[in-house]
Amino acid sequence: MAVRDIGIIINGATGRIASTQHIANALAPIRAEGGLPIGADRLLPRLLLLGRDSERLGEVAKRCAIDAWTTDLDAALANPDYAIFFDAAATKQRVSALSKAIGAGKCIYTEKPVAPSVAEGLALLRAARDRGLKHGAVEDKIFLPGLQKLKALADDGFFSRITGFRLDFGWWVFDGAGRPSQRPSWNYKSEGGGLTLDMYPHWRYVIEAIVGRIRRVVAAPATAIPERIDEAGTRYRVDVDDTSLTLAELENGAVGTIACSWATRVRRDDLLTLQIDGTGGSAIAGLHRCWTQSAADTPDIRHFNPTTDIGADYRGQWKEVAGAGVYTNPYRIGWERFLRHVAADEPLVSDLAAGIRDVQLAEACYRSAAERRWIAIDEAPLGAS
C-alpha cells in the first residue's frame, strides 16, 4: 500500500469552525490514522495553516500536531506542494481569497456561503471550470445523525406523499451589554453578515435532500436586536437580519416553513428541528435524535377544551428511531468525499454549483422581502459548462 501526500492550505485556520471541526475533528484524525484509503493506496493530508495571527496559528498547529503555518496568503498560494485551498475565513474575504487560489491553480473547497451573491459565485465557478480545477462546498448539516435518520425514513417511503414540513432553528445571542455575545460582531454587519445569508445556504441542501426541491419562497427577514456591542466594547448598529421567517413551496406540491432567529429562547427538542408530515406518517428530527408517528399510530384528536386542560401527552405518542451505529463527524464526511473527488475523480454532489444554489435560496429570500412577493428559485445558469 502506497501513501500519497496531498497538500491542503487551511485559510482562517484559527477560527472556531476551522480549528475544531475541519482540523481537529476531520483532517487531524485522517492524518492520525495514516491517511484516507483510496483503492489500494492511502491519501495523507499535509496541512499548511493560514491566518492573520501567528501566535494563535502556532497554538492550533501544536494542538493538532501540524508543523507548518503562515500569515502570508500569497506565499502559501505560490507553494506548489499544496494542491488544495480551503477557505473558512470571514465571508467578506471569500471571493477575493478563492479568486486568488483559482488563479494560482489550486483546487478549492469552501465554507458557506460560497459567495455573498449568486453572480459572484458564478464568476468563481466559471473561473474554476476554465482552469479545469476541482471545486467543492461544505454541506455538513445533512450528515447530522438526526437528519440522517430522517433522510432514511424519506428514502424508505415512510411519509408516502409528503404534505408539509417545518424547520425551526436558533437561540438567544446576547447583545454584549450584560453578557458577552456568542457570535462575532461581523455576523451582524452588512460586510458578510446576516442570518439568512449565514444559515439558509445550509437549509437549502437539507430540505432538498430530504423533503423535495424548492420551487419558490416568500420571506420576511427582520432585525430583532438593532444595537449590539462588539469585541472591543464599542456599541454599533445592526444593519442585517438576525431573524428570518420563510414560506417555501416545493416542486412536489408540499408547502413548509423555515423559522430562524438569533433572538429566540429554546423550548423545543433541540436547537435545530425539522418535522416532515405525510399521508403515511410524520417524523421530527433534531441534531442527534428522531421520532416518528405513523398513520396507524396517529391519535384521534377531535377537539380541545377551552376551559379545562385535558392533560394530553402529545409527545408520548411518538416513537424514537433507533440509531444505525456510530456516526462519522459530518465535516469529516465532507472532507473524505472531496479528497476522493480530487484524488480519484469520484463524483461530488456538493460542488461549487451546489453551493451557488444554496446562495440562491438566501438571495431569493432577500429579494422576496424587498419586492414583497413570491420569488422563484432559478436554476438555469448553474449547470452550464
C-alpha positions in Angstrom: 0.0 0.0 0.0 1.4 3.3 -1.1 1.0 6.5 0.9 0.5 9.7 -1.1 0.7 13.2 0.3 -1.9 15.8 -0.7 -1.1 19.4 0.4 -4.0 21.5 1.8 -3.9 25.2 2.7 -6.4 25.9 5.5 -7.4 29.6 5.4 -9.0 31.0 8.5 -7.4 28.2 10.5 -7.7 29.9 13.9 -11.5 30.3 13.6 -13.7 28.0 15.7 -15.2 26.1 12.8 -11.8 25.6 11.0 -9.8 24.7 14.1 -12.3 22.5 15.8 -14.4 20.8 13.1 -12.3 20.9 9.9 -8.9 20.3 11.6 -9.3 18.7 15.0 -12.4 16.5 14.1 -11.7 15.8 10.4 -8.3 16.2 8.9 -6.2 15.5 12.0 -7.9 12.2 12.6 -7.4 11.2 9.0 -3.7 12.0 9.4 -3.5 10.1 12.7 -5.0 7.0 11.0 -2.3 7.1 8.3 -4.4 8.7 5.6 -7.6 8.2 3.7 -8.0 4.8 2.0 -8.4 5.3 -1.8 -8.2 2.0 -3.7 -5.0 0.2 -2.7 -3.4 3.5 -1.5 -3.8 5.9 1.3 -4.0 9.7 0.9 -2.3 11.6 3.7 -3.3 15.3 4.1 -0.4 17.6 4.7 -1.7 20.9 6.2 -0.5 24.5 5.9 -2.4 26.7 8.4 -3.1 30.2 7.2 -4.4 33.1 9.2 -3.6 36.6 10.5 -2.3 35.8 14.0 1.0 33.8 14.0 0.8 33.1 17.8 -2.7 31.6 17.5 -1.7 29.7 14.4 1.1 28.2 16.4 -1.2 27.2 19.1 -3.6 25.4 16.7 -0.7 23.7 15.0 0.8 22.4 18.2 -2.6 21.2 19.5 -3.2 19.3 16.2 0.4 18.1 15.6 0.8 20.3 12.5 4.3 21.7 11.6 3.5 24.4 9.0 1.7 27.7 9.3 1.9 31.2 7.8 0.3 34.6 7.7 1.3 35.2 4.1 -1.5 34.3 1.7 0.5 35.0 -1.5 3.4 32.8 -0.3 1.1 30.0 0.6 -0.6 30.1 -2.8 2.8 30.2 -4.6 3.9 26.9 -2.9 3.5 24.1 -5.4 3.4 21.4 -2.7 -0.2 22.4 -1.8 -2.9 21.4 -4.4 -6.0 22.4 -2.4 -7.1 25.7 -0.9 -9.8 25.5 1.7 -11.5 28.8 2.9 -13.1 29.2 6.3 -12.2 32.8 6.8 -14.8 35.6 7.1 -17.4 35.7 4.4 -16.5 39.2 3.2 -13.0 37.9 2.2 -14.2 34.7 0.5 -14.4 35.8 -3.1 -11.1 37.5 -3.1 -9.3 34.6 -1.5 -10.9 31.9 -3.7 -10.2 34.0 -6.8 -6.6 34.2 -5.9 -6.5 30.4 -5.2 -8.1 29.6 -8.6 -5.6 32.0 -10.2 -2.8 30.0 -8.5 -4.1 26.8 -9.9 -5.5 25.3 -6.7 -8.5 23.1 -6.3 -10.9 24.9 -3.9 -13.1 23.7 -1.1 -15.0 26.4 0.8 -17.3 27.0 3.8 -20.7 28.6 3.4 -21.8 30.8 1.9 -19.5 30.2 -1.1 -20.0 33.9 -2.1 -22.2 36.8 -1.0 -24.2 36.7 -4.2 -25.1 34.2 -7.0 -23.4 36.4 -9.6 -20.1 36.3 -7.7 -20.4 32.6 -7.1 -21.0 32.0 -10.8 -17.8 34.0 -11.6 -15.9 31.7 -9.3 -17.4 28.6 -10.9 -16.6 29.8 -14.4 -13.0 30.5 -13.4 -12.5 27.1 -11.8 -14.1 25.3 -14.8 -12.0 27.3 -17.2 -8.8 26.1 -15.5 -10.1 22.5 -15.1 -9.9 22.7 -11.3 -11.9 20.6 -8.8 -14.2 22.5 -6.5 -16.4 21.8 -3.6 -18.7 23.4 -0.9 -19.1 22.4 2.7 -22.6 20.9 3.2 -22.2 19.3 6.6 -25.7 19.5 8.2 -27.2 16.7 6.1 -24.8 14.3 7.8 -26.0 15.1 11.4 -27.3 11.8 13.0 -30.8 13.1 13.5 -31.1 14.3 9.9 -29.6 11.1 8.6 -32.3 9.1 10.4 -34.9 11.5 8.9 -33.5 11.1 5.4 -33.5 7.3 5.8 -37.2 7.4 6.6 -37.8 9.6 3.5 -35.7 7.2 1.3 -37.7 4.2 2.6 -41.0 5.9 1.7 -42.2 6.2 5.3 -44.0 9.5 4.6 -45.8 8.3 1.5 -47.0 11.6 0.0 -45.3 14.5 1.8 -47.7 17.2 2.7 -45.5 19.7 4.5 -42.5 20.5 6.7 -41.4 22.8 9.4 -37.8 23.8 10.1 -37.0 25.6 13.4 -33.5 26.9 14.3 -31.8 29.3 16.6 -31.3 30.5 20.2 -30.7 33.8 22.1 -27.4 35.5 21.2 -26.6 38.1 23.8 -26.0 41.7 22.7 -22.7 42.1 24.5 -24.0 44.6 27.1 -24.8 42.4 30.2 -23.2 39.2 28.9 -20.7 38.5 26.1 -22.1 37.7 22.6 -21.7 34.2 21.5 -21.2 35.2 17.9 -18.6 37.6 16.3 -19.7 41.1 15.5 -19.2 40.8 11.7 -22.2 38.4 11.7 -24.3 41.5 12.4 -22.9 43.8 9.8 -23.5 44.1 6.1 -19.9 43.2 5.3 -20.8 39.4 5.1 -23.2 39.1 8.0 -26.9 38.4 8.2 -28.8 35.3 9.5 -30.4 34.5 6.1 -27.1 34.6 4.2 -25.4 32.7 7.1 -27.8 29.8 7.6 -30.2 29.5 4.7 -27.5 28.1 2.4 -27.5 25.1 4.8 -31.3 24.7 4.8 -31.4 24.6 1.0 -29.4 21.3 0.7 -31.0 19.8 3.8 -34.6 20.5 2.6 -33.9 19.4 -1.0 -32.0 16.2 0.0 -34.8 15.1 2.4 -38.1 16.7 1.5 -38.0 18.0 -2.1 -36.7 20.6 -4.4 -37.7 24.2 -3.6 -39.8 25.9 -6.3 -40.4 29.4 -4.8 -40.3 31.3 -1.5 -41.8 34.3 0.3 -39.8 35.6 3.2 -39.7 38.2 6.0 -36.2 38.7 7.4 -36.0 41.2 10.3 -33.7 42.8 12.8 -34.9 42.0 16.3 -31.9 43.5 18.2 -30.9 46.8 16.5 -27.8 47.6 18.6 -25.0 45.4 19.9 -21.6 45.8 21.5 -18.6 44.4 19.6 -15.4 42.7 20.9 -13.7 46.0 21.7 -16.7 47.2 23.8 -18.0 49.6 21.1 -21.7 49.9 20.5 -22.8 49.5 16.9 -25.9 49.4 14.8 -27.0 46.1 13.4 -27.7 46.6 9.7 -28.6 43.0 8.7 -31.2 40.5 9.7 -31.0 38.4 12.9 -34.4 36.7 12.4 -35.9 35.2 9.3 -39.3 33.6 8.6 -39.9 31.9 5.2 -42.7 30.1 3.5 -41.4 27.6 0.9 -43.3 25.8 -1.9 -41.7 22.6 -3.2 -41.9 21.1 -6.6 -43.7 18.1 -5.2 -46.5 20.4 -4.1 -45.7 20.4 -0.3 -45.5 23.8 1.5 -43.3 24.3 4.5 -41.9 26.9 6.9 -38.4 27.9 7.9 -38.2 29.9 11.1 -34.7 31.0 12.2 -33.7 33.5 14.9 -30.7 34.6 17.0 -33.3 36.3 19.2 -35.4 33.4 20.5 -35.2 31.2 23.6 -35.2 27.5 23.1 -38.2 25.5 24.1 -38.2 22.6 21.7 -36.5 19.3 21.4 -33.2 20.7 20.0 -31.5 23.8 18.7 -32.5 22.6 15.2 -35.6 20.6 14.5 -37.1 19.5 11.2 -40.5 18.0 11.1 -41.9 16.3 7.9 -45.6 15.4 7.6 -47.1 13.0 5.1 -50.0 10.8 4.5 -48.1 7.8 5.7 -46.9 9.4 8.9 -44.8 12.2 10.4 -41.3 12.5 11.8 -39.3 15.1 13.6 -35.5 15.2 14.0 -33.1 17.2 16.0 -29.3 17.2 15.7 -29.0 13.6 17.0 -32.4 12.1 17.7 -35.5 11.4 15.6 -39.1 10.4 16.4 -41.9 9.1 14.3 -45.7 8.8 14.4 -47.1 6.6 11.7 -50.6 7.0 10.2 -51.7 3.9 12.2 -50.4 5.4 15.5 -51.9 8.9 14.9 -54.4 9.7 17.8 -58.0 10.6 17.1 -57.9 14.3 18.1 -61.4 15.8 17.8 -61.4 18.9 19.8 -59.8 21.0 22.6 -61.4 22.1 25.9 -61.2 25.9 26.3 -62.0 25.8 30.0 -60.1 22.7 31.2 -56.6 21.4 30.5 -57.2 17.8 29.3 -53.6 16.9 30.1 -52.9 15.1 26.9 -49.3 13.9 26.4 -48.8 14.5 22.7 -45.1 13.8 22.8 -45.6 10.5 24.4 -47.4 9.1 21.3 -44.2 9.3 19.2 -41.6 6.6 18.8 -37.9 7.2 18.8 -35.9 6.0 15.8 -33.0 3.7 16.6 -29.6 4.7 15.5 -27.6 3.0 12.8 -24.4 2.6 14.8 -21.5 5.1 15.2 -21.9 8.2 13.1 -18.9 9.9 11.5 -18.3 13.6 12.1 -20.2 15.5 9.3 -17.2 17.7 8.5 -15.0 14.6 8.1 -17.5 13.0 5.7 -17.3 16.2 3.6 -13.5 16.1 3.5 -13.4 12.4 2.7 -15.8 12.9 -0.3 -13.9 16.0 -1.5 -10.5 14.3 -1.3 -11.8 11.3 -3.2 -13.2 13.7 -5.8 -9.8 15.4 -6.2 -7.5 12.3 -6.0 -9.7 9.7 -7.6 -12.2 11.7 -9.6 -15.2 10.3 -7.7 -18.4 12.2 -8.2 -19.2 15.0 -5.8 -22.7 16.3 -5.1 -21.7 19.3 -3.1 -19.6 21.1 -5.7 -19.4 24.8 -6.2 -22.6 24.8 -8.3 -24.5 23.2 -5.4 -23.0 25.9 -3.2 -24.3 28.6 -5.5 -27.8 27.1 -5.4 -27.5 27.3 -1.6 -26.9 31.1 -2.0 -29.8 31.3 -4.4 -32.2 30.4 -1.6 -30.8 33.2 0.6 -30.8 35.7 -2.3 -34.4 34.8 -3.2 -35.5 35.4 0.4 -33.9 38.9 0.5 -35.5 39.7 -2.9 -38.8 38.5 -1.7 -38.7 40.8 1.3 -37.6 43.7 -0.9 -40.3 43.2 -3.5 -42.9 41.8 -1.1 -43.8 38.8 -3.3 -43.1 35.2 -4.1 -39.8 34.6 -5.8 -39.0 31.5 -7.9 -35.6 29.9 -7.3 -33.9 29.9 -10.7 -31.6 27.1 -11.7 -30.7 27.6 -15.3 -27.2 29.0 -15.2 -25.7 26.6 -12.6 -25.3 23.5 -14.8 -23.7 25.4 -17.7 -20.2 24.4 -18.5 
